[in-house]
Amino acid sequence: MGMRVLGINAIFHDPAAAIVADGRVVAAAEEERFSRRKHGKRPVPFSAWEMPAAAARWCLHRAGLEPTQVDAVAYSYDPRLAELRLADPEDGWEELRTTYARRAQRFLAAVLPGIEAARFEYVPHHVAHAASAGLAAPYGVDGDADVLVLDGRGEAHSHLSGTYRDGRLTPHAAQELPHSLGLLYEELTEHLGFLRSSDEYKVMALAAHGTPRFLDVLRERVRTTGDGGFRTEPIDWASLTKPRDPADDPTPDHADLAAGVQTRLEEVLLELAADLHARTGSRRLTMAGGVALNCVANSRLAAEGPYEDIWVQPAAGDAGTALGAALHVAAEAGEPAAPMPGAGLGREWSPAELAAWLDRAGVPYEKPADLPATVAEALAEDGIVAWFQGRSEFGPRALGHRSLLAHPGHPHNLDRLNDVKGRERFRPIAPMVLREQADDLFDGPLPSPYMLFVHRVREAWRERIPAVVHTDGTARIQTVDRDEQPLLGGLLEEFRRRTGLPVVINTSLNTAGRPMADDPRDALEILGSAPVDLLAMGPYVVRKARVFRS
């Protein structure tokens, strides 16, 4: 029997667990989906002891393993590297984080009795990020590729660039703290009245509403160094715009500042990618780290950068380091890594189990002969559908497993869904489209199965699908492969037959401030608390009108 590795991310935020067995990804899940606490915990040093206990238990259960049967535990942070910074800590809490990391095996053993200390391995944070991309990409173990990691921070760095060959990483450059593109974006997020280490995607959306008029100042403060690294000098944000009160709407000045930082991030990313490519000549790039979730920057890199092919880890944030740490330890032990099978790595329920949930809830439900046709009819009639199918997604994107679906042809559905989810009015919603039809509607990197790039909506379609067209004429699309997701593919085809539109709105199945729905109870709560017209759960549908009539 091959090696069985439990991966753990717990140090900063988005605690998660993953299982890799025989070099294959068996399961991966974020703690927030079990605890219902968004991001699992806040990224503060005194929370570093908290383990993703529920996620780890479930991953072990999915793999059919007891804690005693785990060959290694891979923890995605190495306190020995962080100790180098303790003489000059960024704040007075740094030593506490490092102390907790040194004792991580004790904290894990307390919630998973049977985990042996001798099997515990520390994996440097950015190496774990790198492995989550370079080893999980769909190229196979012989598929050499470069890797670029950018985030807020690890133990002592904020960036790593390197190359994977034959499953082994060769680092080329790493930027030491305090210089960090991720922290720069976090600081801006906080200045603009959003929650740092959480709401950076809101800043990216806001940037599309502004013009980068602060770019000259930002170019002076943020620059590459010619050796694969960069500098991010302190910025006096208040001298550029007033801080935003979270209770107030963003002003045009706030949008302009967001646009400037977004543009400078894209420029630096292009320069770093050019430096890496000049060292290696590779035609493939893989990416991870929180900055890799910036789909606007990814798209510019794809359009203007030197690489022919770019693959971004769908769980590019810290949750993905649980998977990457496990893959790294397995690869170091000689296990050839198999490509990640997709983002559906979480929990699922059989039809019988779902029926039992519905019976216990006491709601009327039916089992239609043709589920895609039934759901497509509800969407064509401008209903909102909660779509709960298969294994839940690993990572922040809803990819047709835990989704809210709606008609893209009605402009009011943008505000309607933002109201359901308690989102700001300036934020866009995304479309899903069949892979073979995507090029007719959208211009950008294809296929795009993980919503990690933005695409220009072709002129002929902008007035036909207005609800999913952002203010800059783009959309963050998900392409659907019929062979990989036949149920979803059938739904899109049935919707096209009824409306002439090969596109459906797809946003995450959650309400304001809550993690994405994961289990049937979560979906039923959303059906009861939000203006959702129909719940499609496995082979069953629940019509809200019948629930309240019964």
Buried (B, 14 or more C-beta within 10 A) or exposed (E): EBBBBBBBBBBBBBBBBBBBBEBBBBBBBBBBBBBBBBBBBBBEBEBBBBBBBBBBBBBBEBBEBEBEEBBBBBBBBBBEBBBEBEEEBEEEEBBBBBBBBBEBBEBBBEBBEEBBEEBBBBBBBBBBBBBBBBBBBBBEBEBBBBBBBBBBBBBBBBBBBBBBBEBEBEBBBBBEBBBBBBBBBBBBBBBBBBBBBBBBBBBBBBBBBBEBEBBEBBBEBBBBEEEBBBEBEEBEBEEBBEEBEEEEEBBEBBBBBBBBBBBBBBBBBBBBBBBBBEBBEBEBBBBBBBBBBBBBBBBBBBEEBBBEBBBBBBBBBBBBBBBBBBBBBBBBBEBBBBBBBBBBBBBBBEEEEBBEBBEEBEBEBEEBEEBBBBBBBBBBEBBBBBBBBBBBBBBBBBBBBBBBBBBBBBEEBBEBBBEBBEBEEBBBBBBBBBBBBBBEBBEBBBBBBBBBBBBBBEEEBBEBBBBBBBEBBBBBBBBBBBEBBEBBBBBBBBBBEBBEBBBBBBBBBBBEEBBBBBBBEBBBBBBBEBEBBBBBBBBBBBBBEBBEEE
